Every structure is written in structure tokens, then in C-alpha cells.
Amino acid sequence: MPHFIIDCSENVIRLKSADDIMQEVFNAAASTDLFTESEIKVRINPFSYYNNGNSLDDFIHVFGYIMEGRNTDQKAQLSKAIVTTLNKILPEVPVISINIKDFEKASYFNKTMI
């Protein structure tokens, strides 16, 4: 925990490698000191087919899923860190955004909890 899933137009990974993009998101999340590095997970989904406001403009959207307990300011800091980082490495991408959702502790379960 946390999980960062990056959706992007396929062209984005031609501008910068998927590994580089994921590492930058990882580094930005780690820089906030909100998470233990060994728990940060990042994945990327490049899309060949999409409609972005009736255009084919490149885009990046990060879906962040974190354990509940962080306040609004911390989540805003995390969002800003990730979008700022992506904008620095991919300034030619016109749409870069993120949203953060909380996992509910009471209903979260994984294999290590068996």
C-alpha cells in the first residue's frame, strides 16, 4: 500500500520509457514521507484507443489508492508532488492529472493477513 496506477496515451511511453515514468512517480510518492518505500506500488496502462475531449491529445492520469488516515493537506501535497514531477519530465503532455482515493482499513485484506 499505496498503489499508483498510471493511465496514459500510448505516445507518452514513446516520449519517456514506462520504467522511467513509473520510477518518477515512485520517487515523488516517496519524497512526501507519507509511505514506507517498500510498500509503494506503481503500474502503468498505456492506451492505444481513447477519446480525450474529441481529440487525440496525449494525457496522463494517475489513480492513487492509499490507506485511510492521511488528511486533506497530505493528500494534496502528494497529488501536487506527483503532477509536478510528471510535468517536469513530460512537459509536452498537455493533460496531467491525479486523484487520490482512500482504502477503508476495516474492509482491506491481503494475503499476509491470513
C-alpha angles and dihedrals in degrees: 000000000000110000124198115191114189118205114190144155111270091244090066091070089052089057094048128004119261089238091054093048092049092047091051091051089047091050093047092051091047091049091065091065089223094117143039106251094228089061098051113106124189129185133172133213115192114198125213093184123047143128112223104186091319090308137095094228112150116257144182123198122176120204108203120196115188136168112267118258103077116111126234093261092053091049091048090050090051092049093048093047093053097044092045091051094048091047090053094052097037107029092155092065106097099200120049119158145150141196128196124214127185125233111222109238093212094060101032116106135165138176095270089061095062 
